[in-house]
Amino acid sequence: MSFQIEAQYHVVDGREVVLSVRIGNSQIGGSVALLDGAEIARGSIERLMLDDGHILRGRKLEIRTVVADVNPSTNNLLVTYVLEGGTVDQEFKTWGTVESDQAARHIAFFSFV
């Protein structure tokens, strides 16, 4: 099972774009981030400096996160992707429900414009 999001993120020349990936609902997981298909980070991603806006413009960021249901109170999975440094700091979310003790992939695609 997988949950996906696609979005554009507006960058600003001269400002560094920063990525954080947060797993919610007291679940566990890990991520891999790819910029134009090349791996740039793996594991827990918090305040990862991507690059200056003028360098990122026109490029694609993909984040793959596997989240496991370990919280006995809920089977809801939530991933929040935070991008900072563009025209506006933004949060994007993927979410869904799985069977107890199962896992799901969350995939986010961002185009920098």
trRosetta pair geometry for C-beta under 8 A, 3 or more apart (Angstrom, degrees):
i j d omega theta_ij theta_ji phi_ij phi_ji
1 96 7.1 -152 150 122 121 148
1 98 6.2 172 65 -105 149 100
1 102 7.6 53 28 142 127 129
1 104 4.5 -50 92 -118 98 104
1 105 7.4 171 94 27 49 73
2 104 6.1 167 -96 -179 36 88
2 105 4.1 -22 -109 72 98 97
2 106 7.0 174 -161 -82 73 26
2 107 6.0 16 179 -2 122 108
3 77 7.5 175 8 90 142 114
3 79 7.9 159 82 25 122 111
3 94 4.3 143 120 175 113 111
3 95 6.5 -148 177 58 164 15
3 96 4.5 -166 -69 -15 134 127
3 104 6.3 52 -5 143 96 129
3 105 7.5 -179 27 94 61 54
3 106 5.0 -16 67 -113 95 75
3 107 7.5 169 85 25 45 67
4 94 6.6 3 -93 -118 4 133
4 106 7.5 168 -82 -163 39 50
4 107 4.7 -16 -108 69 86 94
4 108 7.3 167 -157 -83 57 38
4 109 7.4 13 -172 0 102 98
5 81 7.6 -159 70 19 137 133
5 92 5.6 167 131 163 153 118
5 93 7.3 127 -56 82 156 30
5 94 5.1 -136 -18 -71 111 97
5 107 7.7 179 29 94 59 55
5 108 5.0 -6 63 -117 96 79
5 109 7.3 -167 97 31 53 67
6 108 7.7 164 -84 -162 37 52
6 109 4.5 -10 -112 67 80 107
6 110 7.8 179 -156 -77 50 36
6 111 7.9 30 -177 -10 89 98
7 92 5.6 -144 13 -108 154 146
7 108 7.7 -25 21 -167 99 95
7 109 7.5 147 24 86 54 62
7 110 5.8 -16 73 -111 79 74
7 111 7.6 -153 106 27 37 76
8 110 7.2 118 -125 -162 20 67
8 111 4.9 -36 -109 70 73 94
8 112 7.7 138 -163 -104 69 13
8 113 5.0 1 -172 3 118 124
9 17 7.4 98 129 -142 135 138
9 83 5.1 -51 -134 122 148 164
9 86 5.4 -145 166 -56 91 162
9 90 6.7 -152 -122 44 96 133
9 110 5.1 11 -6 -173 116 118
9 111 7.3 166 22 77 70 43
9 112 5.6 -32 71 -106 91 62
9 113 7.2 151 71 25 38 76
10 86 5.0 123 85 173 58 123
10 87 4.4 -13 103 9 118 119
10 88 7.3 49 59 22 110 81
10 113 5.6 -40 -100 78 62 87
11 15 7.3 -171 -176 71 75 97
11 17 5.9 -60 -118 -61 107 127
11 53 3.3 169 159 -145 106 96
11 54 7.5 -162 122 -48 124 32
11 56 5.2 156 -82 76 165 115
11 57 5.5 -134 56 -70 129 81
11 85 7.4 4 -137 114 77 89
11 86 4.9 -80 -99 -115 40 91
11 87 7.6 -159 -125 -21 1 77
11 112 5.1 23 -23 -170 126 104
11 113 7.1 159 13 70 83 33
12 15 4.3 30 79 26 105 126
12 53 4.6 179 65 -32 35 171
12 85 7.1 -137 38 153 100 66
12 86 5.9 143 -9 -154 86 40
12 87 5.9 133 -55 -68 104 59
13 52 7.2 34 -155 161 47 104
13 53 5.2 -116 -75 82 27 112
13 54 4.2 45 -120 -55 86 106
14 52 6.6 4 -95 -159 13 114
14 53 6.8 -26 33 36 39 110
14 54 7.2 45 -29 -15 51 111
15 52 7.0 122 66 -148 27 68
15 53 5.2 33 59 -20 77 120
15 85 4.7 176 145 -177 103 87
15 86 7.3 165 97 -89 129 23
16 49 5.6 -25 176 -149 128 99
16 50 7.3 152 -179 51 75 68
16 51 7.0 -126 -138 147 72 14
16 52 5.9 -50 -88 -89 57 53
16 53 7.8 -125 -83 -29 13 73
16 85 5.2 -91 92 -140 49 152
17 49 7.8 120 79 -160 47 52
17 50 4.5 -30 85 49 97 121
17 51 6.6 0 39 57 96 50
17 52 7.7 118 -1 -150 82 10
17 53 6.2 110 -39 -80 103 68
17 56 5.7 -11 15 -12 141 165
17 83 6.3 -12 -170 -168 103 94
17 84 7.0 153 -156 79 52 47
17 85 4.3 -160 -101 75 42 128
17 86 6.2 34 -107 -52 103 82
17 112 7.4 -102 -41 -117 170 129
18 47 5.5 -15 -175 -150 121 59
18 48 6.7 147 -161 70 64 42
18 49 5.8 -32 -102 -97 79 52
18 50 6.8 -164 -91 0 23 87
18 82 8.0 -16 109 115 86 92
18 83 7.3 149 76 -156 51 45
18 84 4.4 -17 58 61 102 101
18 85 5.4 115 5 -20 80 123
19 33 6.6 118 110 -121 156 156
19 41 7.9 -172 83 27 127 152
19 45 6.2 -24 118 155 101 123
19 47 7.8 147 72 -132 40 11
19 48 4.7 -26 63 61 92 100
19 50 5.7 76 -13 -50 107 111
19 61 7.4 -163 -85 -176 147 152
19 63 7.6 -175 -178 -76 138 136
19 81 7.2 -28 -157 -169 92 86
19 82 7.1 140 -159 80 42 62
19 83 6.0 -12 -100 -101 69 69
20 45 6.4 172 -144 119 37 80
20 46 5.1 30 -130 -134 97 49
20 47 5.7 12 -75 -48 103 48
20 48 7.2 157 -77 11 47 79
20 81 7.6 158 84 -159 53 41
20 82 4.2 -4 57 55 98 112
20 84 7.8 31 2 -4 101 109
21 31 4.8 22 96 -19 163 165
21 33 7.6 -164 -29 -64 135 112
21 44 7.8 -159 72 -164 96 47
21 45 4.3 51 22 63 106 110
21 46 7.6 -101 41 -68 60 52
21 63 6.1 -177 -89 -175 136 144
21 65 6.1 -172 176 -81 137 135
21 79 6.5 -11 -171 -172 91 104
21 80 7.5 158 -157 82 43 51
21 81 5.7 -10 -107 -107 74 68
21 82 7.6 -156 -71 21 30 76
22 46 7.9 69 -76 -98 81 88
22 79 7.1 152 80 -159 47 54
22 80 4.5 -14 62 60 101 99
22 82 6.9 38 -3 -12 109 111
23 27 5.6 -105 160 80 111 87
23 28 6.7 88 115 -138 154 17
23 29 4.9 157 -100 41 152 105
23 65 7.1 -174 -81 176 102 135
23 67 5.6 167 -138 -114 119 110
23 77 8.0 -41 -158 -164 91 81
23 78 7.2 129 -165 84 48 63
23 79 5.8 -24 -102 -104 61 74
24 27 7.0 32 87 27 37 96
24 78 3.7 -30 57 83 117 116
24 79 7.2 -161 10 -80 87 24
24 80 6.3 67 -35 -12 116 104
25 71 5.9 -133 145 22 86 158
25 74 5.6 -96 -169 83 122 134
25 76 5.4 -158 -113 91 162 89
25 77 6.6 -131 48 -115 140 28
25 78 5.2 115 -12 20 109 107
26 70 7.6 -109 131 81 79 88
26 71 4.4 104 90 -90 101 129
26 73 7.7 47 58 43 133 114
27 67 5.2 51 126 -179 134 104
27 68 6.3 178 -179 77 97 48
27 69 6.0 -48 -124 -108 117 39
27 70 5.9 132 -139 30 59 82
27 71 5.6 -83 -73 -8 67 109
27 77 5.7 -26 14 -119 174 76
27 78 7.6 140 24 35 125 67
28 67 7.3 154 85 -153 33 62
28 68 5.3 -18 70 55 85 99
28 70 5.4 17 10 11 105 137
29 65 5.6 72 136 172 133 91
29 66 5.2 -165 -152 94 106 53
29 67 3.8 -65 -52 -100 149 52
29 68 5.9 161 -76 6 81 71
29 79 7.7 -65 72 -88 148 111
29 103 7.5 139 -100 -147 105 108
30 42 7.3 32 163 173 115 68
30 43 5.2 -48 -152 -136 114 36
30 44 6.6 -74 -123 -55 78 55
30 65 7.0 -164 102 -144 28 70
30 66 6.4 1 54 51 69 88
31 41 7.4 19 103 109 98 100
31 42 7.3 -160 97 -145 54 39
31 43 7.1 -19 52 79 64 16
31 44 7.4 85 28 -112 94 21
31 45 5.2 -61 70 -2 131 118
31 63 5.7 -7 -169 -174 123 96
31 64 6.6 152 -154 82 67 46
31 65 4.2 -27 -95 -94 90 85
31 66 8.0 179 -84 17 44 59
32 39 6.1 -47 -176 -130 106 105
32 41 7.1 173 -152 93 43 58
32 42 4.9 0 -108 -109 80 79
32 63 7.4 169 83 -152 44 52
32 64 5.1 -5 54 57 91 97
32 65 8.0 -176 21 -75 56 47
33 39 7.3 108 79 -154 50 58
33 40 5.2 -54 100 63 99 92
33 41 4.4 21 37 51 112 98
33 42 7.7 -141 21 -66 69 44
33 45 6.0 90 -28 -101 126 154
33 48 6.9 163 32 91 162 165
33 61 6.7 -14 -169 -169 97 97
33 62 7.3 158 -156 85 49 50
33 63 5.0 -15 -104 -103 77 82
34 37 5.6 -2 166 -139 122 14
34 38 6.2 149 -158 65 79 26
34 39 5.5 -43 -98 -88 80 47
34 40 6.7 144 -118 6 25 85
34 61 7.3 153 82 -157 51 49
34 62 4.6 -10 60 61 102 98
34 63 7.7 -174 22 -77 68 37
34 64 7.7 29 -2 -2 108 99
35 38 5.9 -32 66 61 72 85
35 40 5.0 35 1 -25 108 136
35 50 6.9 145 -88 -155 138 100
35 59 6.2 15 -174 159 92 129
35 60 7.4 153 -158 85 48 50
35 61 5.5 -18 -103 -103 70 74
36 59 5.4 -70 -51 -155 105 98
36 60 5.8 109 -84 51 55 82
37 60 8.0 42 -29 79 69 110
37 62 7.7 40 -82 21 42 127
39 42 6.6 8 -176 -50 122 103
40 48 7.4 119 125 168 108 136
40 50 7.5 62 135 -127 159 71
41 45 5.2 92 129 -105 141 109
41 48 5.2 -53 -62 -123 159 154
45 48 5.2 -40 -165 -21 94 130
45 63 7.6 -109 37 -137 161 123
50 56 6.1 48 124 -88 121 134
50 61 7.2 -43 -132 -93 142 138
51 55 4.4 -84 143 84 128 127
51 56 5.2 155 73 -53 103 94
52 55 4.8 83 64 10 84 106
52 56 7.0 -167 90 -6 40 91
53 56 5.7 -64 -141 41 31 106
53 57 6.3 48 160 -43 68 95
53 85 7.0 -160 -60 137 100 101
53 86 6.7 128 -107 -110 119 65
53 112 7.5 -167 -151 -178 64 123
54 57 5.9 -30 -145 5 32 118
55 59 7.8 1 136 -10 61 138
56 59 5.2 -98 -163 41 53 120
56 112 4.1 -84 142 160 98 171
57 112 5.4 -119 -102 124 31 103
57 113 6.6 54 -143 -152 80 18
58 112 6.7 -37 23 80 27 90
58 113 7.7 83 -62 -103 43 48
59 111 7.9 174 91 -151 35 54
59 112 5.3 11 56 35 75 120
60 109 6.8 -18 -169 -166 103 89
60 110 7.1 153 -158 81 54 51
60 111 5.7 -25 -104 -101 75 67
60 112 7.6 -148 -78 8 28 81
61 108 7.9 -8 113 112 91 93
61 109 7.4 153 84 -158 55 41
61 110 4.4 -9 60 60 103 102
61 111 8.0 -165 24 -73 74 23
61 112 7.0 72 -10 -36 105 100
62 107 7.1 -14 -169 -168 92 91
62 108 7.1 161 -154 85 45 55
62 109 5.5 -9 -104 -104 77 71
62 110 7.8 -169 -73 24 35 69
63 81 6.2 153 52 -110 155 129
63 107 7.2 163 84 -153 55 44
63 108 4.5 1 52 54 102 101
63 110 7.8 30 -4 -1 102 105
64 105 6.4 -25 -165 -164 89 106
64 106 7.6 147 -160 79 41 52
64 107 5.4 -6 -106 -106 69 81
65 79 5.1 133 79 -118 154 154
65 105 7.1 139 77 -160 47 55
65 106 4.4 -19 66 62 101 100
65 107 7.6 -171 25 -74 69 38
65 108 7.8 25 1 0 107 99
66 103 5.7 25 178 169 94 126
66 104 7.5 177 -149 90 59 29
66 105 5.6 -33 -96 -99 70 65
66 106 7.7 180 -84 18 22 75
67 77 4.5 133 105 -158 138 124
67 78 8.0 168 -154 45 169 29
67 79 6.3 -144 -49 -58 137 105
67 103 6.3 172 87 -154 41 78
67 104 6.0 -15 59 60 89 75
67 106 6.1 34 -6 -10 115 116
68 101 7.9 -3 180 -166 91 46
68 102 7.7 -147 -146 121 63 26
68 103 4.3 -35 -97 -93 67 103
69 74 8.0 -125 -146 106 102 59
69 75 5.3 7 -138 -138 147 64
69 77 6.5 -91 -74 -66 85 102
69 98 5.4 -149 -32 71 134 116
69 99 7.8 -165 37 89 155 41
69 100 6.4 -138 117 -153 139 34
69 101 5.7 -113 85 -79 101 13
69 102 5.6 30 22 53 121 53
69 103 6.8 -150 3 -79 73 47
70 101 7.5 61 -95 -116 47 61
71 74 5.4 -1 104 49 120 77
75 97 5.2 64 107 -162 97 85
75 98 5.5 -135 173 65 101 58
75 99 6.7 -63 -154 -178 143 8
75 100 5.7 -87 -92 -80 119 54
75 102 7.8 38 -156 39 107 94
76 95 6.7 5 -178 -173 95 105
76 96 7.5 -178 -148 101 61 24
76 97 5.3 -38 -96 -94 60 80
77 95 6.4 172 90 -149 58 57
77 96 5.7 -10 56 64 99 68
77 97 7.2 166 12 -96 80 26
77 98 6.2 35 -17 -3 122 108
77 104 5.6 177 47 46 164 119
77 106 7.2 -152 135 -54 119 121
78 93 6.5 -21 -163 -163 91 110
78 94 7.5 163 -150 86 44 50
78 95 4.5 -2 -103 -104 73 101
79 93 6.8 156 82 -152 51 58
79 94 5.0 2 54 55 100 93
79 95 7.4 -170 23 -72 60 58
79 106 4.3 147 14 115 145 166
79 108 7.6 -135 111 -35 126 120
80 91 5.5 -17 -169 -165 106 109
80 92 7.3 146 -159 74 55 41
80 93 5.2 -22 -102 -97 68 84
81 91 7.0 143 74 -159 49 54
81 92 4.6 -20 61 63 103 95
81 93 7.4 -169 18 -77 75 33
81 94 7.8 45 -13 -3 106 92
81 108 5.1 85 -45 -115 158 177
81 110 7.7 -159 142 -49 146 128
82 89 7.3 8 -175 179 90 96
82 90 7.4 177 -148 93 51 44
82 91 5.3 -20 -98 -101 74 76
83 86 6.3 23 134 -3 109 120
83 89 7.0 -173 96 -151 54 55
83 90 5.4 0 58 58 93 87
83 92 7.4 25 1 0 104 107
83 110 6.9 141 -65 -139 149 161
84 89 4.4 5 -115 -120 76 103
85 89 7.4 68 -7 -90 38 81
86 89 7.3 146 45 -80 79 37
86 90 7.3 -24 53 3 125 104
92 108 6.4 120 105 -139 130 133
92 110 7.8 179 16 -82 160 110
94 106 4.3 153 87 -153 140 110
94 107 7.6 106 -81 44 168 38
94 108 6.5 -138 -27 -68 125 94
96 104 6.1 -89 76 114 124 170
98 102 4.1 -133 155 79 123 113
98 103 7.0 134 177 -19 174 2
98 104 5.2 -159 -67 -33 131 115
99 102 4.5 71 63 -11 81 134
